[in-house]
Amino acid sequence: MPQILTFLGKGGSGRTTVAIAAAKQQASLGRRVLFVSQDPTPATGILLGVPLTDTPQSIGANLEIVSISATVAIERGWEDIKQIEARYLRSPILGSVYGQELAILPGMDSAIALNALRQYDASDKYDAIVYDGTGDMTTLRTIGTPEAIGWYLRRFIAVVEESDLWRTVAPIMQPAMAGVLAIAWTGESTISQPMQEATALLTQSQSIFSNPQRVVGYLVATEDPAAIATAKYLWGSAQQSGLTIGGIILNQSTHNSSIAAEFDPLTVSTVPTQVGNDWQPLIDGIPDFAQAVTAPKPLVIDVSKREVRLYLPGFDKTQVKLTQSGPEVTIEAGDQRRNILLPPQLKGSSVTGAKFQSGYLIISF
């Protein structure tokens, strides 16, 4: 299965340039690489020397490039939705609505990008996928989408099924829905039955994004204080999305010990300013991505010690809010919120304490 690499940083820090250098580096190592751009402008194509299209195209040995087009993807995706509807409804109702008629709503770009990455990941055509997204909180929310949607499914379906209204209408609704849906309701059927396929897909996606051997992010910054501050903020926020940050790449820079100390224990790599179309100096400065597994994990659940440890660099206790609701613990830090579903061994246990230690928020039960 391929390794997915993505890069985070302030706009203007050279994120896309570093991402292209990373793709070229991986291709030079003999790995089959796909460079995925979410930039609708011609800028990335100019850097690559070839206009991007919504179909993967080869630009050299082992290297293909593609652009995620929201309008094209929604047309294709709409056809998939209609096929799913036809599987569940005896009389489909979406057949007369066409993808070309649909507008792109806020947030749809992230869902489209996530689905495209999932499809390329499952294609078995690539050893590495370099995802050049927005590189900010939007990218982190894209990565955190499977976990967030999974929470909504768990919580709201549970709320409906436990309500007096559902208990009243369920004996009537289930036979009625069985007459509409192309499935059989049997035994203790619930409202969540038609959603099992979606839940399984979300669980699979979540396990991929939380595995540093599969998905890893790198911070990109210059020596500009604003770029450094943004990188530190994104570092802490990435943990809330479950994304492992493997290191920081200083663009247009040489080694800076003071900056390295700010991002300890991350590995700091440096790449020089690009001159013309010469990519080799940048490729030489790109880190060994295989070492990302040694970076601190965003989340560690230690059942034997009855602890949950969440790595939150850049935050302190005054910026973090902790709440518990049944078998879930919610952590708010910065502009991110993460819901942690406790394992069976800790379910029913209340939080007994929380402290910061070596960059970790340690929650005891």
N, C-alpha and C positions, 0 to 999 in steps of 0.2 A: 504494500500500500504506500502511496506517496506521502512525502512530508510536505506540509503546507507552511510556507513562510510569509509573514506579513510584517510591515514596518509602520511604526507610530512616531509622530513628531509634529512639531509646529509647521504650519505652512511656510514654504520658502527655505526649509532646512535641508532640502535636497533629498527628500524621501524617495521620490520616483527614480532619481539618478542612482541612488544606492540600490534600490530594488532591481533595476536593470542590470547593474554590475553583479548583483547576487545571482540573478538568473544566468548571466553569462558565465559566472564562476562555476555554477553547478553543471552547466552544459559542458564546460571544458573538462570536467571530471568524468565525463562519460554518462552522466545521468540524463534521462529523458525529461526535459523541462518544459512546463507551460507557464508563460508569463501572462497573468490575467489583470487587465486594467479596467478600472471603473471610471476613468476620466473620459467624459464625452467630448472634450475639446481635442484639437489636433496636436496639442503640446507633446503628449507621450509618443505619438507617431513620429514627430520630428526628431525626438531624442533617439528613437530606434532606427530612424532612417526609412521606415515603411509605414504607410497608413494602416491603422488597425481596423479590423472588421469583426463582425459578430461570429465568424467561423474561424477556428484555429488555422493559422498559416505558418509555414516554416520559414525562418529567416536565417538559418544556419544549422550546422551539425547539432543535433539533439535539442534544438531550441525552437519552440513554437510560441506564437503570441496570439492573443484574442482580446477583444473588448466586450464587456457586458453591456448590451443595449437593453434598457428597460422596456422600450416600446416593442422590440422584437420578442423579448422574453415573455412579456405579458400576453402577447398573441399566442405563442406556443403553449404557455402555461394554462391559458384559458381553455384550450382544447383538451388538455389533461384533466382540468376540473370537470368539463362536461362528460368526459369518459368515466370519471369517478362517480359523478352524479347518476349516470346511466346504470352503474353497477348497483347502486343502493335504492334508487327510486324506480318504481314500476312505470311511472309516467313522467319522464324528465321534463323540466320546465325551462332549461337554459339553452335549448337548441337554437332558439331564434335570436340569441344575443351573441355578438361576434367580438373577438378580441380587438379588432381595429376600432371599435367604438369606445373602448375603455380608456379613461384618463389615468395618468400616474398620480396616485395619492401620496401624501407624505408618509414615509416609512416603507413604501412598497419597494423602493430601490434596495433597501437592506435585505428584505425577504428574497428579492430576485437574485441578489448577489449570493446569498447563502445557498439558495437552491442550485445556482450555477456551479458553485464550488463543490457541492455535494455530488452533482452529476459528473463533473470532471474527476473528482476523487474516486468515484465508483467505476470509471471507464477502464481502469487498468492499463491506460496508455502512457502514464507518466510516473516518474520516480520522484519528482519535485514539482510543486505548484507554487509560484511566487505571486501572491495576491497583493496588487498595488491598489488598495482601497483609498478611502479618504484619509486614513491614518490618524483619525481623531476619535472622539467619543462615539461617532456614528459607526466606525469600524468595530469598536468594542461592544456596542449594543448589537451589532450584527452577529458577532461571535457569541454573545450571551443570549441570543434569541431562543435557542432550543430549551435552555433552562428556564427562561422567563415564561415561555408559552406553556411549558410543562407545569409550572406553578399555577397558572391560570386554570388549566384543565383540572388539576387536582383539587384546587380550592373551590372553584365555582360549581363544578359538577357535584362535589361533596355537599356544598351548601344547598343546591337544588334537591338532591336526593334525600337530604335530612329534613327538608321543609315539610310542614303540614300540607301545603298545597300539593307537592309531588305525591305524598302518601295517599292523598284523596283522589287525584286524577290518574295515578299510575295504573290501577286495575282497568281503567277505561282506555288510557292512552296506549298501553302496550299492544293490546289486540288491534287497535285502530292503526297504529304505526306499522304493525306487521302487515297490514293490508296495503300500505303505501310503500314501505321499504322492501327492497329485494333481499331481505334476510329473515330468518326465523327467530323469533324471540322465545327463548326457552328458559325454564327454571326461574332463577332469581335475576331475570334480565333487568338492566338498569339503563338510564339515559346515556351512560357512557359506552354502551356496547358498540355503536357505530364508530366510535373514536379510537378504538384499540389500535388500528393500523397507524393513525397519526401519532399516538402516544409511543408506539414502538419505534417509529422513525425519529421522534424527538429524543428518545433515550439513546438511540444509536448515535445521533449527531452530537449529543452532549458528551458522550464518552470519547468521541474523536477529538473534540475541541479542548477537552481537559487533559489530554495525553500529550506531553511535550515531545514524545517521539513521533507524533503525528502532526501537531500544530504548535508553532512557536512564534512569538513576536520579538522584534528587536526595536529598540528605541533609536531614533536618528536625531542628532542635534548638531548645531554649530557651537562655537564658544560664546555666542550671543546669550546674555543672561536670560532673556525671554524664552529662547529655545531650550535652555537648560531647565528652567522652571516648568515649562510645558512638558518636557520629557519626564521630569520627576512626578508631575501630577498624573500623567498617563500611565506611568509605571505602577503607581498605587491603584489607579482605577482599573487597570488590566486584571488585577487579582480578583476584583469583584465580578469580572466576566469569566473567570476561570482560565484565563490565558496566561501561560507561562512566558515570562520575559527572559530571553536567553542572554541578553547583553545590550550594550549601547555602542553605537557607531558614531564617532565624531567626524562629521563631514568637513572637508576643507580645513583640516587641522592636523597638528602633530600631538603626541601624547601630552596630556595635561594632568599632573598629579593631583591638583586640587579638585578637578572635576571627577577624576577617578575615585577620590575619597568620598565624594557625594553620592556615588552610585555603588559603593561597595555593598555586597560582594559580587556585583555583576562584572563580567569581563568587558573591558573597554578596548575597542578597536578604532583605528583612525584610517581615514582615506583622504588622499590629497585632492586639491582642486583639479577638476577635469580640464585638460588642455585639448582643444579641438575635438576630434573623434577618437582620441586615444583612450580606450577603456582599460588597458592592462594595468596601469598603476592603481586604479580603483579596485579591480578584480583582485590584485595582490593583497589589498588591505581588508578584504571581506573576511570575516571570521569563519572558523570551522563550525558549521551549524550542528554537527553531530554532538558537540559539547554542551548543547543547550539543556540536556537532561540533568546536568549538574547544578543548574540554577535552582533557587528556592521555589518549591511548589506553592501555588496559590492557596491550596487547601489541604490540610492533613487532619484526618479523623483518627485519633488513637483511642480505640475502645478499651484497651487494657488500663490506660491512665484516665479514662473517662474525660477526655479532652478533645476539643476542636481547636485547631490552630490555623488562623487565617493570616497570610502574609500581607501586610498593609504598609509598605514603605511610603514615606512622605506624609503619613497621617499620625496624629497623636490622639490621646483619649478624648480630648475636647471636641474632636471632629468626627467621632464615631458614635453611633447610636445602636444599641443592642436591644432587641425585643424577642419574645418567645411566644409562639402560638401553637399549642399542642406539640406535635412531633417536629416542628420546624423552628429554626432560629433565623431571624432577619437581621442583617448587618447593613447599616447605612453609613457610607463614607464618601465624602465629596458629593458628586452628582450621580452616584451609583447605589443601587440597592441589590443585595443578594439574599436569596432565601435558601437556607441549607436544610435539606431533609435529613434528619437524624437516622442513623442505622437502627435496626430493631433492638440492639443491645442498649441503646440510649433513649429509645422512645419511652415516654412517660416520666423521664427524669427532668427535673427543673434545673435551671442554671444556678449554680452556687457561688460563682465568682468569675471575674474577667480582669485581665491585666495585659499590659504591653510589655514585651520582652524581646529584645534583639529584632525588632521590626515585626514581630508576630503579635496578633491579638489572640490571647490564649483564653478560651472559655472552658470553665470546669463545670462538671455535672455531678 
